[in-house]
Amino acid sequence: MEPLTIDPELNRLALEEAAGQFPEFAGKAAGVVARPLFRGYAWQLEWRGSPPEGQQAWEFQNAAVRAYKRLAGIQDKT
């Protein structure tokens, strides 16, 4: 599978949207990444420094990934 190019502007918008829900993580994430797998991609955040712990950090990551995929028009195949 080929690497997926992440749009920097959509990445910024997705992080801003997620930070609106979880302001405690604003500025802590470097951006959304999509790592290629055999089938599909593993979507996650790259953090600046050590990733924060706890459920809220996971929720922030999920919100940022969902926002990026929505803004980029990416739909998961089932």
PyMOL commands that set and color helices and strands:
alter all, ss='L'
color gray80, all
select helices_A, chain A and resi 8-21+23-25+55-72
alter helices_A, ss='H'
color red, helices_A
select strands_A, chain A and resi 29-36+41-47
alter strands_A, ss='S'
color yellow, strands_A
deselect
rebuild
show_as cartoon
